[in-house]
């Protein structure tokens, strides 16, 4: 009896040991599968990076082709940067072979991590790769955009220095070209003419340009920031010029390529924007507009001098200059500003809508933003309809309601409205996030209520709704009140 019991015990021990070995082996198999998958992913990314960094420099050598305005531009060593094609290279290419269910599960997790997948739940790193496909033109003047990845391709536009673009794919025999979209231009540019990836994300704030857009029918440009200063010309409603300096009640602007002047801040809207590629047609239209401004300035000066000569004076008093030319004074006319409307107890957007109170305005802002749910994400994009990035989304939403805020995440954190505690948040407020441990603001979203935001997440997801606390919150900004 004892021997039989000992045999049973021994048999049970053997069975338990076998089960333990099996479980352990399964775990090791799963680990090996995941490790192989990760290694394959790293290899794919490294191959992408090497293909981008191994790019030829023949376009610079071929200065006569015009693909770089100054072919002697300094070359940059971009070793170690992975090319940002944004398409999850080699996703799903790692075979599970005859691995068990645990191997397949590990492989699925890896594929979702590489591709962004269709994971049921958001991850805390949802905005981590937001700038992976961002590119900034880094040339002395401009580089041509072509309709094919070759210097033989037709020129469809130009990327001027500092222009922002989104990388769509790698192209060319050695992946030395980027297929990009910038503004209304899509085409191919040599990768060597860009700052891109993490390097571009770190300097994006340096490439924002500030403009003033005239909201009066006709606005004088004066030689000095004073109502009594000589007038050098005028700008009509809807025209935009570069802002050089904010002097408070007056703004210094680049009136023509040769002339700077001052306009009254009361009658303009200041906006921030990026430089985009220009198509051949857009460039021609812009040149025509510049010529018109220059001709207008020359005509204004000639008329002023003629009027002064007719009066037998060195010059007319500044306050008489417009009347002498048969015009009405134009330091801002036919405009009810947003500030004037607010003083009468109303809030207005650029279309002239009015709201009973700020709660109604906030609801309108959220409703307006929601119509863009599902739209594409475009780095540096300049339109809610055709696509923009996270800060462009909030900037343009607010612009359509008459508010001017910064074009970049860090600018919105530092200067948009006033900072409030999350416990005070209301629909329409902006939440600023950080994906780099709080070193800087890297993302923004528009709070829509019920603990949720709408935001342009990244190039994979576009405009989506997320939980407001999905990532590290750096601050909340109240722009409305």
C-alpha positions as CSV (number, residue, x, y, z in Angstrom):
1,X,0.0,0.0,0.0
2,X,2.8,2.4,0.9
3,X,4.6,1.6,-2.3
4,X,1.5,2.4,-4.3
5,X,1.0,5.7,-2.5
6,X,4.6,6.6,-3.2
7,X,4.1,5.8,-6.8
8,X,1.1,8.0,-7.1
9,X,2.9,10.9,-5.3
10,X,5.8,10.4,-7.6
11,X,3.6,10.4,-10.7
12,X,1.8,13.6,-9.6
13,X,5.1,15.3,-9.0
14,X,6.3,14.4,-12.5
15,X,3.0,15.8,-14.0
16,X,3.3,19.0,-12.0
17,X,6.9,19.4,-13.1
18,X,5.9,18.9,-16.7
19,X,3.2,21.5,-16.5
20,X,5.6,24.0,-15.0
21,X,8.2,23.3,-17.7
22,X,5.5,23.8,-20.3
23,X,4.3,27.1,-18.9
24,X,7.9,28.3,-18.6
25,X,8.6,27.3,-22.1
26,X,5.5,29.1,-23.3
27,X,6.6,32.3,-21.6
28,X,10.0,32.1,-23.0
29,X,8.5,31.5,-26.5
30,X,6.3,34.6,-26.1
31,X,9.3,36.6,-24.9
32,X,11.3,35.4,-27.9
33,X,8.6,36.3,-30.3
34,X,8.2,39.8,-28.8
35,X,11.9,40.3,-28.8
36,X,12.1,39.2,-32.5
37,X,9.3,41.5,-33.4
38,X,10.9,44.5,-31.6
39,X,14.2,43.8,-33.2
40,X,12.6,43.6,-36.7
41,X,10.9,46.9,-36.0
42,X,14.1,48.5,-34.9
43,X,15.8,47.2,-38.0
44,X,13.1,48.6,-40.2
45,X,13.3,52.0,-38.6
46,X,17.1,52.0,-38.8
47,X,16.8,51.1,-42.5
48,X,14.5,54.0,-43.1
49,X,16.9,56.3,-41.3
50,X,19.9,55.1,-43.2
51,X,18.1,55.5,-46.5
52,X,17.3,59.0,-45.6
53,X,20.8,59.8,-44.3
54,X,22.5,58.1,-47.2
55,X,20.9,60.6,-49.6
56,X,23.0,61.9,-52.5
57,X,23.9,65.6,-52.8
58,X,23.8,65.8,-56.5
59,X,21.0,68.3,-56.5
60,X,23.1,70.9,-54.8
61,X,25.9,70.2,-57.3
62,X,23.5,70.8,-60.1
63,X,22.8,74.5,-59.1
64,X,21.9,75.3,-62.7
65,X,18.7,73.2,-62.3
66,X,17.3,75.8,-59.9
67,X,16.3,73.2,-57.3
68,X,18.3,75.1,-54.8
69,X,18.5,78.8,-55.3
70,X,22.1,78.9,-53.9
71,X,23.8,75.5,-54.6
72,X,26.7,76.3,-52.2
73,X,24.4,76.0,-49.2
74,X,26.1,74.2,-46.2
75,X,25.3,70.6,-46.0
76,X,24.0,69.3,-42.7
77,X,25.0,66.0,-41.0
78,X,21.7,64.4,-40.1
79,X,23.1,61.0,-39.1
80,X,20.9,59.3,-36.5
81,X,17.6,60.9,-37.7
82,X,15.1,58.4,-39.0
83,X,13.3,59.4,-42.2
84,X,9.7,60.2,-41.3
85,X,7.5,58.4,-43.8
86,X,4.8,58.0,-41.2
87,X,3.5,54.7,-42.6
88,X,4.7,52.2,-40.0
89,X,7.5,50.6,-42.0
90,X,7.3,46.8,-42.4
91,X,4.3,46.5,-40.1
92,X,3.0,43.0,-40.0
93,X,6.0,41.6,-41.8
94,X,7.3,39.6,-38.8
95,X,6.1,36.1,-39.2
96,X,4.7,34.3,-36.2
97,X,5.7,31.0,-37.7
98,X,4.5,28.1,-35.6
99,X,4.5,30.1,-32.4
100,X,1.8,29.4,-29.9
101,X,-1.1,31.8,-29.0
102,X,1.1,33.8,-26.7
103,X,3.5,34.5,-29.6
104,X,0.6,35.7,-31.8
105,X,-0.6,38.0,-29.0
106,X,2.8,39.5,-28.6
107,X,3.1,40.0,-32.3
108,X,-0.3,41.7,-32.4
109,X,0.7,44.1,-29.6
110,X,3.9,45.0,-31.5
111,X,2.1,45.6,-34.8
112,X,-0.3,47.9,-33.1
113,X,2.5,49.8,-31.5
114,X,4.3,50.3,-34.9
115,X,1.3,51.1,-37.0
116,X,-0.9,53.0,-34.5
117,X,-3.2,50.1,-35.3
118,X,-6.9,50.1,-34.3
119,X,-6.2,49.6,-30.6
120,X,-9.5,49.9,-28.7
121,X,-8.1,52.2,-26.1
122,X,-6.0,55.3,-26.5
123,X,-2.5,55.2,-25.1
124,X,-0.9,57.9,-23.0
125,X,1.5,58.5,-25.9
126,X,-1.2,59.4,-28.4
127,X,0.5,62.7,-29.4
128,X,4.1,61.4,-29.0
129,X,4.7,61.2,-32.8
130,X,2.7,64.3,-33.7
131,X,5.8,65.9,-35.3
132,X,7.2,62.8,-36.9
133,X,6.3,64.0,-40.4
134,X,7.0,67.7,-39.9
135,X,9.6,69.2,-42.3
136,X,11.0,72.8,-42.5
137,X,12.8,74.0,-45.6
138,X,16.3,74.9,-44.7
139,X,17.8,76.7,-47.8
140,X,19.3,80.1,-48.5
141,X,16.4,81.3,-50.5
142,X,14.1,78.6,-52.0
143,X,14.0,75.1,-53.4
144,X,11.9,73.9,-56.3
145,X,9.0,71.4,-55.8
146,X,8.7,69.0,-58.7
147,X,6.0,66.7,-59.9
148,X,8.3,63.7,-59.8
149,X,11.3,62.6,-57.7
150,X,13.9,63.8,-60.2
151,X,15.5,67.0,-61.3
152,X,13.9,66.3,-64.7
153,X,10.4,66.7,-63.1
154,X,8.3,69.8,-63.9
155,X,8.5,72.6,-61.3
156,X,5.1,72.9,-59.7
157,X,6.0,75.3,-56.9
158,X,8.7,76.7,-54.6
159,X,9.5,76.1,-50.9
160,X,11.1,79.3,-49.5
161,X,13.4,79.1,-46.6
162,X,11.4,78.3,-43.4
163,X,8.4,76.9,-45.2
164,X,6.6,74.2,-43.3
165,X,5.7,70.9,-45.0
166,X,4.3,67.5,-44.2
167,X,6.2,64.5,-45.3
168,X,3.9,62.0,-47.1
169,X,6.5,59.4,-48.2
170,X,10.0,58.7,-49.2
171,X,10.7,58.5,-52.9
172,X,13.5,58.1,-55.4
173,X,15.8,55.3,-56.2
174,X,17.6,55.6,-52.8
175,X,14.8,57.3,-50.9
176,X,16.7,60.6,-51.1
177,X,13.5,62.5,-52.0
178,X,10.6,63.5,-49.8
179,X,7.0,63.6,-51.2
180,X,5.6,66.6,-49.4
181,X,2.5,68.7,-49.1
182,X,2.8,72.4,-48.2
183,X,-0.1,74.9,-48.6
184,X,-1.7,74.1,-51.9
185,X,1.4,72.5,-53.3
186,X,2.2,68.8,-53.4
187,X,5.3,67.3,-55.0
188,X,8.9,66.1,-54.5
189,X,11.9,67.8,-52.9
190,X,15.3,66.4,-52.0
191,X,15.4,65.4,-48.3
192,X,18.7,67.2,-47.8
193,X,16.9,70.6,-48.0
194,X,14.9,70.0,-44.9
195,X,15.1,70.0,-41.1
196,X,12.7,67.3,-40.0
197,X,11.5,65.0,-37.2
198,X,12.5,65.9,-33.7
199,X,14.9,68.6,-34.8
200,X,12.1,70.4,-36.6
201,X,9.8,70.1,-33.6
202,X,12.4,71.7,-31.4
203,X,12.6,74.8,-33.5
204,X,9.1,75.2,-34.9
205,X,8.3,78.3,-32.8
206,X,11.2,80.1,-34.6
207,X,9.4,79.8,-38.0
208,X,6.1,81.6,-37.1
209,X,5.5,84.8,-39.0
210,X,3.1,87.5,-37.7
211,X,0.8,89.4,-40.0
212,X,-1.7,92.2,-39.8
213,X,-4.9,92.0,-41.7
214,X,-6.8,95.2,-42.3
215,X,-10.4,95.4,-41.1
216,X,-11.1,98.9,-42.2
217,X,-12.2,99.9,-45.8
218,X,-9.0,101.8,-46.1
219,X,-6.2,102.2,-43.6
220,X,-3.4,104.8,-43.7
221,X,0.2,103.7,-43.4
222,X,2.2,106.5,-41.8
223,X,5.9,107.3,-41.6
224,X,5.9,107.4,-37.8
225,X,3.6,106.0,-35.1
226,X,1.6,109.2,-34.9
227,X,-1.7,110.5,-36.3
228,X,0.1,113.6,-37.4
229,X,2.9,111.8,-39.2
230,X,3.2,111.9,-43.0
231,X,1.2,109.2,-44.8
232,X,3.2,107.0,-47.1
233,X,0.3,105.0,-48.5
234,X,-2.8,102.9,-47.5
235,X,-3.9,99.3,-47.3
236,X,-7.5,98.2,-48.1
237,X,-9.8,95.8,-46.3
238,X,-8.6,92.2,-46.2
239,X,-5.1,93.0,-47.3
240,X,-2.3,91.5,-45.1
241,X,1.3,92.7,-44.5
242,X,4.1,91.4,-42.3
243,X,4.2,92.7,-38.8
244,X,7.7,94.0,-37.8
245,X,7.1,95.5,-34.4
246,X,4.3,95.9,-31.9
247,X,4.4,99.5,-30.6
248,X,1.1,99.3,-28.6
249,X,-1.4,101.5,-30.3
250,X,0.6,101.5,-33.5
251,X,2.1,98.5,-35.4
252,X,5.2,98.7,-37.6
253,X,4.6,96.8,-40.8
254,X,6.4,96.0,-44.0
255,X,4.4,98.1,-46.4
256,X,6.4,97.3,-49.5
257,X,9.7,95.5,-50.0
258,X,11.5,98.8,-49.7
259,X,9.2,100.7,-47.2
260,X,8.1,100.1,-43.6
261,X,5.4,102.2,-41.9
262,X,3.0,102.3,-39.1
263,X,-0.7,101.5,-38.9
264,X,-3.2,101.9,-36.1
265,X,-3.6,98.7,-34.1
266,X,-7.3,99.4,-33.6
267,X,-8.2,98.6,-37.2
268,X,-6.3,95.4,-37.8
269,X,-6.3,91.8,-36.7
270,X,-2.8,90.3,-35.8
271,X,-2.4,86.7,-36.8
272,X,0.4,84.2,-36.7
273,X,1.1,81.8,-39.6
274,X,3.7,79.7,-41.1
275,X,5.3,80.1,-44.5
276,X,4.0,77.6,-47.1
277,X,5.1,76.5,-50.5
278,X,3.8,78.7,-53.3
279,X,2.5,77.3,-56.6
280,X,3.7,79.0,-59.8
281,X,0.2,80.7,-60.0
282,X,0.3,81.8,-56.4
283,X,3.7,83.3,-56.7
284,X,2.7,85.2,-59.8
285,X,-0.4,86.6,-58.0
286,X,1.7,87.6,-55.0
287,X,4.2,89.4,-57.2
288,X,1.4,91.3,-58.8
289,X,0.0,92.3,-55.4
290,X,3.5,93.5,-54.4
291,X,3.8,95.6,-57.6
292,X,0.3,97.1,-56.9
293,X,1.4,98.1,-53.4
294,X,4.6,99.6,-54.7
295,X,2.8,101.5,-57.5
296,X,0.2,102.7,-55.0
297,X,3.0,104.0,-52.7
298,X,4.7,105.8,-55.7
299,X,1.4,107.4,-56.7
300,X,0.7,108.5,-53.2
301,X,4.1,110.2,-52.9
302,X,3.8,111.8,-56.3
303,X,0.3,113.2,-55.5
304,X,1.5,114.5,-52.1
305,X,4.5,116.3,-53.7
306,X,2.2,117.7,-56.4
307,X,-0.3,119.0,-53.9
308,X,2.6,120.5,-51.9
309,X,4.0,122.2,-54.9
310,X,0.6,123.6,-55.9
311,X,0.2,125.1,-52.5
312,X,3.7,126.6,-52.7
313,X,4.8,124.7,-49.5
314,X,7.5,122.2,-48.7
315,X,4.7,119.8,-47.7
316,X,1.1,119.7,-46.5
317,X,0.3,119.3,-42.8
318,X,-0.1,115.6,-42.2
319,X,-3.7,115.9,-41.1
320,X,-4.6,117.4,-44.5
321,X,-2.9,114.9,-46.7
322,X,-5.9,112.7,-47.5
323,X,-8.3,115.6,-48.0
324,X,-5.9,117.2,-50.5
325,X,-6.2,114.0,-52.5
326,X,-9.9,114.0,-52.5
327,X,-10.2,111.1,-50.0
328,X,-11.8,110.7,-46.6
329,X,-9.4,110.4,-43.6
330,X,-8.5,106.7,-43.4
331,X,-6.8,105.9,-40.2
332,X,-9.7,103.4,-39.8
333,X,-13.2,103.8,-41.1
334,X,-16.3,101.8,-41.6
335,X,-15.5,99.3,-38.9
336,X,-17.1,98.2,-35.7
337,X,-14.3,96.5,-33.9
338,X,-14.7,93.5,-31.6
339,X,-13.7,95.7,-28.7
340,X,-16.4,98.3,-29.5
341,X,-19.0,95.5,-29.8
342,X,-17.9,94.1,-26.5
343,X,-18.3,97.5,-24.9
344,X,-21.9,97.4,-25.9
345,X,-22.4,94.0,-24.1
346,X,-22.1,91.9,-27.2
347,X,-19.7,89.2,-28.4
348,X,-19.2,89.0,-32.1
349,X,-17.4,86.7,-34.6
350,X,-16.1,87.9,-37.9
351,X,-19.4,87.0,-39.6
352,X,-21.2,89.4,-37.2
353,X,-23.0,86.8,-35.0
354,X,-24.1,87.9,-31.6
355,X,-24.5,85.9,-28.4
356,X,-26.6,86.5,-25.3
357,X,-23.7,85.6,-22.9
358,X,-20.4,83.9,-22.8
359,X,-22.0,80.5,-22.1
360,X,-23.8,80.7,-25.5
361,X,-20.6,81.8,-27.1
362,X,-18.7,78.9,-25.7
363,X,-21.4,76.5,-26.9
364,X,-21.2,78.0,-30.4
365,X,-17.4,77.6,-30.4
366,X,-17.7,73.9,-29.4
367,X,-20.5,73.3,-32.0
368,X,-18.3,75.0,-34.7
369,X,-15.3,72.9,-33.8
370,X,-17.3,69.6,-33.9
371,X,-18.1,70.0,-37.6
372,X,-14.4,69.3,-38.3
373,X,-14.4,66.0,-36.5
374,X,-12.7,63.4,-38.7
375,X,-10.8,65.9,-40.8
376,X,-7.2,65.2,-41.7
377,X,-4.1,66.4,-39.8
378,X,-1.7,68.5,-41.8
379,X,1.6,69.8,-40.3
380,X,1.5,73.6,-40.5
381,X,-1.8,73.4,-42.3
382,X,-3.5,76.7,-42.8
383,X,-7.2,75.6,-43.1
384,X,-9.7,73.9,-40.9
385,X,-11.3,72.4,-44.1
386,X,-8.2,71.1,-45.8
387,X,-6.5,70.2,-42.6
388,X,-4.2,71.7,-40.0
389,X,-2.3,70.6,-36.8
390,X,-3.2,70.8,-33.1
391,X,-2.4,74.5,-32.5
392,X,-3.7,75.5,-36.0
393,X,-7.0,73.9,-35.1
394,X,-7.5,75.9,-31.9
395,X,-6.0,79.1,-33.5
396,X,-8.3,79.0,-36.5
397,X,-11.4,78.1,-34.5
398,X,-10.8,81.2,-32.3
399,X,-9.9,83.4,-35.3
400,X,-13.3,82.7,-36.8
401,X,-14.9,84.1,-33.6
402,X,-12.7,87.2,-33.7
403,X,-9.9,86.1,-31.3
404,X,-6.3,86.3,-32.2
405,X,-4.1,83.7,-30.4
406,X,-0.7,82.2,-31.1
407,X,-0.2,79.7,-33.9
408,X,2.0,77.3,-31.8
409,X,1.4,75.1,-28.7
410,X,4.0,76.9,-26.6
411,X,2.7,80.3,-27.7
412,X,-0.8,79.4,-26.7
413,X,0.4,78.2,-23.3
414,X,2.3,81.4,-22.7
415,X,0.0,84.0,-24.2
416,X,-3.5,82.8,-25.0
417,X,-6.0,84.3,-22.6
418,X,-5.4,83.7,-18.9
419,X,-4.3,80.6,-17.1
420,X,-6.9,78.8,-14.9
421,X,-7.0,75.6,-12.8
422,X,-8.4,72.5,-14.4
423,X,-11.2,72.6,-11.8
424,X,-12.4,75.9,-13.3
425,X,-12.5,74.6,-16.9
426,X,-15.4,75.3,-19.2
427,X,-16.3,74.3,-22.8
428,X,-14.2,76.3,-25.2
429,X,-11.1,76.5,-23.0
430,X,-7.7,75.3,-24.3
431,X,-5.8,72.5,-22.6
432,X,-2.1,72.5,-23.1
433,X,-0.2,69.2,-22.9
434,X,3.4,68.0,-22.7
435,X,4.8,64.7,-24.0
436,X,8.4,65.4,-23.0
437,X,8.1,65.3,-19.3
438,X,6.9,68.9,-18.9
439,X,9.9,70.5,-20.6
440,X,7.6,72.3,-23.1
441,X,4.1,72.4,-24.4
442,X,3.9,70.0,-27.3
443,X,0.1,69.7,-27.9
444,X,-3.2,71.6,-27.4
445,X,-6.9,70.6,-27.5
446,X,-10.2,72.3,-27.2
447,X,-12.3,71.3,-24.2
448,X,-15.9,70.4,-25.1
449,X,-17.3,69.4,-21.7
450,X,-17.9,66.1,-19.9
451,X,-14.1,65.5,-19.5
452,X,-13.4,65.4,-23.2
453,X,-11.5,67.5,-25.9
454,X,-11.6,67.7,-29.6
455,X,-8.2,68.1,-31.2
456,X,-6.1,67.5,-34.3
457,X,-4.2,64.5,-32.7
458,X,-1.7,63.5,-35.3
459,X,-1.3,62.5,-39.0
460,X,-2.6,59.0,-38.3
461,X,-5.8,59.9,-36.4
462,X,-6.7,63.4,-37.7
463,X,-9.3,65.4,-35.7
464,X,-10.7,63.2,-32.9
465,X,-12.3,63.3,-29.5
466,X,-10.2,62.2,-26.5
467,X,-10.4,62.2,-22.8
468,X,-9.2,65.5,-21.5
469,X,-6.7,63.8,-19.2
470,X,-5.2,61.4,-21.8
471,X,-1.8,63.1,-21.5
472,X,0.2,65.3,-19.1
473,X,-1.6,68.6,-18.7
474,X,0.7,71.7,-18.5
475,X,-2.0,74.3,-18.2
476,X,-5.6,75.4,-19.1
477,X,-6.2,78.7,-20.9
478,X,-9.4,80.7,-20.7
479,X,-9.6,82.9,-23.8
480,X,-13.2,84.0,-23.5
481,X,-13.4,85.7,-20.1
